[in-house]
Amino acid sequence: MADYNEILRDIEGNPIPQIYDEASQSFIPYRVMEYAGKPGDTKPTGAPVGAHYLEIDAATNTVNVYLYDGENWVMI
């Protein structure tokens, strides 16, 4: 069971975004990876599930957003 006295805090003492890791029995910072590139660029491999990729096309003034599902980048 989580010991809520061990919640991670910033320098001012405010709680930071975090999740409880059952394996280590501790809180760990919650990070969402964000990537960006141009159409045709190779998207990162080995990204964490939930990572975002912004594909920015300056020629057409459009942005496509992709979400990594653990196997593929899925346009949302």
C-alpha positions as CSV (number, residue, x, y, z in Angstrom):
1,M,0.0,0.0,0.0
2,A,1.2,3.5,-0.8
3,D,2.8,5.6,1.9
4,Y,1.4,9.0,1.0
5,N,4.0,10.8,3.1
6,E,6.4,9.7,0.3
7,I,4.6,11.7,-2.4
8,L,7.2,13.5,-4.6
9,R,7.2,17.3,-4.3
10,D,8.8,20.2,-6.1
11,I,11.2,22.7,-4.5
12,E,8.3,24.6,-3.1
13,G,6.7,21.6,-1.5
14,N,3.9,21.2,-4.0
15,P,3.1,17.6,-5.2
16,I,4.3,16.9,-8.8
17,P,2.5,14.7,-11.3
18,Q,3.4,11.1,-10.4
19,I,2.2,7.5,-10.4
20,Y,2.7,4.7,-7.8
21,D,5.0,2.0,-9.1
22,E,3.9,-1.3,-7.5
23,A,7.2,-3.0,-8.5
24,S,9.4,-0.5,-6.6
25,Q,6.7,0.3,-4.0
26,S,7.3,4.0,-4.5
27,F,6.0,7.0,-6.3
28,I,7.8,7.9,-9.6
29,P,7.4,11.1,-11.7
30,Y,4.8,10.9,-14.4
31,R,6.3,11.8,-17.8
32,V,4.6,12.0,-21.2
33,M,7.1,12.0,-24.0
34,E,6.4,14.4,-26.8
35,Y,8.2,14.3,-30.2
36,A,7.9,16.5,-33.3
37,G,9.0,16.2,-36.9
38,K,8.2,16.9,-40.5
39,P,6.2,14.6,-42.8
40,G,8.5,11.8,-44.0
41,D,10.7,11.9,-40.9
42,T,11.1,8.6,-39.1
43,K,9.1,8.4,-35.9
44,P,11.0,7.3,-32.8
45,T,11.0,3.6,-31.9
46,G,10.9,2.3,-28.4
47,A,8.8,5.3,-27.2
48,P,6.7,4.8,-24.1
49,V,3.0,4.0,-24.6
50,G,1.0,7.2,-24.7
51,A,3.9,9.3,-26.2
52,H,2.8,12.0,-28.6
53,Y,4.3,12.9,-32.0
54,L,3.5,16.2,-33.7
55,E,4.0,16.1,-37.5
56,I,4.3,19.6,-38.7
57,D,3.9,20.4,-42.4
58,A,4.9,24.0,-43.0
59,A,4.1,23.7,-46.7
60,T,0.4,23.0,-46.1
61,N,0.2,24.7,-42.7
62,T,-1.1,21.5,-41.0
63,V,-0.3,19.5,-38.0
64,N,-1.1,15.8,-37.5
65,V,-1.0,14.3,-34.0
66,Y,0.0,10.7,-33.4
67,L,-0.2,8.6,-30.2
68,Y,2.1,5.6,-29.6
69,D,0.1,2.5,-28.6
70,G,3.1,0.4,-27.8
71,E,3.5,-1.0,-31.3
72,N,2.4,1.7,-33.8
73,W,2.0,5.4,-34.1
74,V,-1.7,6.0,-34.5
75,M,-3.0,9.3,-35.9
76,I,-5.6,10.8,-33.7
